[in-house]
Amino acid sequence: MKYLKIVALLVLSISALVEESQPHNSSNTFKYNSIGFHVFNNGETGIEAKLSLPLPGPLYFLTEAKADDVSVDDESYERLSKALRIGVHAGVGDVLNSISIGNISFKLKNFMDIFMEVGIKVTDFDNENFSENNTEANVITGVRFGDSNGWEGKIFADLTKETEIVQFSCPKDLICTAVESSQVSYILDDETDKKYGFTTIYNFNNNGSFFVEIKTSTLLDSSIKIGYQLNF
């Protein structure tokens, strides 16, 4: 509940500062400079903040942090995930340039962006008796389409190993003490988690956007995220 109050306060404060003009960006252009505040639920409710900044050429920089709680049996842990990524994007017309079939040739317009982000993700788990962290490669790729003057959409895949806390299980060929059996072990899942998602963005004026994101996972619970994004 405290997370929801913090996000609501941030959204209201930023909304008061947002310019009340209608979007007037060029058609089929997409902004990669923004600050976002999000609330998500993947079985537990958490909050997320994200910053994206343009770099020279087709590159951009993105950093994000999200916090939620996870439970293992009767124990509750705070989970904090932080990520840093460098992204590259290009219009589909720029990528394919032109298509020729016999004597007929035509050029594709940049009706959508293709993007890829590569970086690292650090996950921390913490409670009064346990504190561990792990770092893994983080890769997100997908397409972005629509109009930055109104509605936009994103379809993406997130290919990152996930870190989980699991209860220690005594091997069958060993005899474990009660203390060993109750020990909490921190393990990294051997399989890369494949997450697939869809994001709907509504640019209600030249600086502000609301969005909803739905994401599935092969290892974890599916999640839904809603948020406010300040574009600049």
N, C-alpha and C positions, 0 to 999 in steps of 0.2 A: 504493500500500500504506500509506503514512503517513497518508493521509486516512482509510482504514478503521480504523486504530488509534485515531486521534483520536475518531472517531464512536463506536467501541465503548467507549472510556473514558468519554465523556460519557453514553452510555446507561446504563452500569453505575452511574455516580455518581448520576445522577438517580433511577434505579430504587430505589436504597437509601434515598432520601428520600421516595419516593412513599407516600402513605397506603394501607394495605392494606385498604381498605373497598371494598364493592361499589358500583357506580354507583347513585345514587338520584335522578337528575334527573327532572323532569317529562317525561311522554311527549311526543314530537314537539317537543322543544325542542333547540336546537343551540347549543353554546358557540362564541363568537367571540373568546375570550381564551385564548391558548395560546403555547407556545414549542416549536418543532419542530426536530429534527436529522435530516437525511436523507442518504442515499447514492444517487446516480443513475448511470445508464450510458446514454449516447447515442452509442456508439462509443468514447468515453473515459470513465473513471470519475472522478466528482467528488463534492464535498460541498456541502451547502446548509444554511443556518440560516434560520428564519422566525419572526417574532414578530407576533402578532395581539392587538390591544387594543380593547375596546369603547369607543364614544363615545356621547354622549347620543342617545336615540331609537334608530332602526334602523341607525345608522351604526357603523362600526368602522374602525380603522386597521391597516394591514398593511405590514410591511417585510421584505425577504428579501435574502439575498446567497448567491451560489453561485460556486464556483471549480472549474475543470477545465483541462485542457490540450488544445490543438488543434495539428494538424500541417499544414503546407503544404509539399509536397515534402519536403526534408530538414530544414526548420526547424520547431522546436517553440515554441509560444507559450502563455503563461499567459493564461487568459481569466477575468475576474472580472465578474460581472453583479450589479448592485444595483438594487432596485426599491422604490418607495414608492407605495402605493395607498390610496385611501379607498373603502371598500365600503359598500353599503347592502343590507339583506336584509329580507324580509317573508314571512310565511306565505302559501301560495297561497290560503287561505281569506280572508285579509285583503285580498289583491289583488283577487280576484274578488267578494268580499263575499257575494253570493248570486246564484243563478240562478233565473229564473222562466220557466216554459213554460205559457202559458195561465193557468189557475187554480191550477196546481201550482207551488209554490216550495220550494226547499230550500237549505240553506246547506252550503258546503264546509268541512270541517275542515282545519286546518293540518297536513296529512300530509307536506308538504315545504316547504322554503324556496326562494325564488327570490332570487338574489343577483347583484350586479354590482360590479366593482371597477375604478376608473379612476385612473391615475397615470402615472408615468414610469419608464423603465428605462434605466440607464446601463451600457454594456458597454465594458470596458477590455481591450485586448490588449497584451501586453508580453513582450519578451525583450531580450537585451543589445544588439540593433541596431535595435529597433523598439518604439515606444510610441505608441498612439493610443487614443482613446475616442470614443464616440458616444452621444447621448441620443435616445430615441424615446418616443412615447406608448405606454402599456401598458393594455390593456383585457381583462378576464377576466369572463365571465358564465356562469351555469349554474344548476343546481338541486341541492339537498341533501336527502336523504331518509333514512328509517330511524329509528333510535332511539338517542339519546345514552347510553342505559343498556346498549347492546350494540353491534350492527352498524349502521354508517352507510354511505352511498354518496354520491358526487358525480359528476355529469356536467357537463362544462364546455367552453367554447371560449375559446382564448387568441388574440387578434387583435393581433399586434405585429410590426413590421418587424424583421428579423434582420440583424445586421452580420456580414460575413464578410471574411476575408483571402484574396485571390486573387492568383495569379502574374500579373505584368504581361505583357500580350500586345501586341506591336508591331503597329500598324495596317498593313494591306496596302499602303497607298500611301506609307508612310514607310520609311526605312532606319534601324534602331536599332543602337546600339553594344551590345557584349556586356554592359556594365554596365547599360544601360537595360533590356535584355532580361531580366536577372536580378533586376531591381528588384521588390520586393514592394509592391503597391499595396493600399491599404485602401479598400474600397468598401462601400456600403450597398445591399443588394438593393432593387430598385425595387418589388418585390411584397410586400405584407403577408403574412407567414406565418400560415397558418391551422392552429392546433394544436387537436386535439380529444382530450379525455382522460376517463378514468374512475378514480375513487379509491375503494378499499374501506378502511374504518376499523373497527377493533375496539377498543372501549373496555373494557379488561380490568378496570379499577376506576374509582373516581370521579375520579382525577387523571391516569391514564395511558392512552395509546392507541398501538397499532401500526397502520401503514397501508402499502398498496401502491398505487402509481399507475402507470398505463400511458398514454402520450401519443403520438399520431401527429403528423406534421408534413408540410406540403406542400413545404417547402424543405430541411429538415434530416432527420437520421436519427430514427426513432422512439426513444423512451426509456422506461426503466422506473426507478421510484424506490421505495425502501423507507425507512421511517423510524420514529422514536419521537416522540411528541408529549406534552408535559406540559400538561395542562389545569388552569386555576386560576380 
